[in-house]
Each structure stands twice: as structure tokens, then as C-alpha cells.
Amino acid sequence: MQGISGLLDVAPQTWAVIGYLTVNAVTFLLFGGDKLRAVLKKRRTPEFRLLFLALIGGSVGAKAGQKVFSHKTTKQPFARRLNRICGLHLGLLALWGLASFGAFGPAPIRAIADVLPDLRPFFAP
């Protein structure tokens, strides 16, 4: 039995998957909790927090929560911003997939990173 040191021997990719699953689960649960608070007329979760969790990796949990709880599906500009975040994540996933198969070297990736839009407009009122 190795104790805590055995836990630290886990590959970095495993920690990345655990982090990804955790942020998506938290985001999903936060959407559900916010919907419940909306029905009960209680204090709500700020939209910034919901969008921020989606941006840092919880977009799948956010879209699942939006669908399962029928929450913030038509509220604009929230729904539009969440869709943009999901599009950004899909684009990054596509770039990562292309890079994994050696479709291009580091120079094109740097060029794409230079032209990515500033993320502040996603959170502007």
C-alpha cells in the first residue's frame, strides 16, 4: 500500500481527464441548482459564473444542463455566448486533433493563436 504517494504517481493525462470531468459535473449541477432557485424565486447564480465554468472546460456540462433542465435556452445574449464558447472548444479540439496527427508544425499553430479573438466580448453586457 503506497498511500498518498501512489496517488501522485498517476499520469498527467489522467489528472487532465479527472479535471475535465469534474468541471463538467460541477457546471451541470450548477445549471440544475440555478434552475431550481429560479423556480423557487431564490437568489440566482450569476451568469458570469455559469459562462466562466463553461469557458474553462465545462461547456459539455453546460449544454447538457441547459438541455436537461430547460434552463437559459432562449435567454439572450447568454445562449449566444454559451454557443460561442462551445464553438471555441470545438475549434480547439479540431486543432488539437490535427496537431496530434502531425497535420502541421508549430508555426501554423502560433499563427492561429495570434488571430484568435479576445474573449472579453463573450462577457460584455
Beta strands, then each sheet from edge to edge (+ up, - down):
end
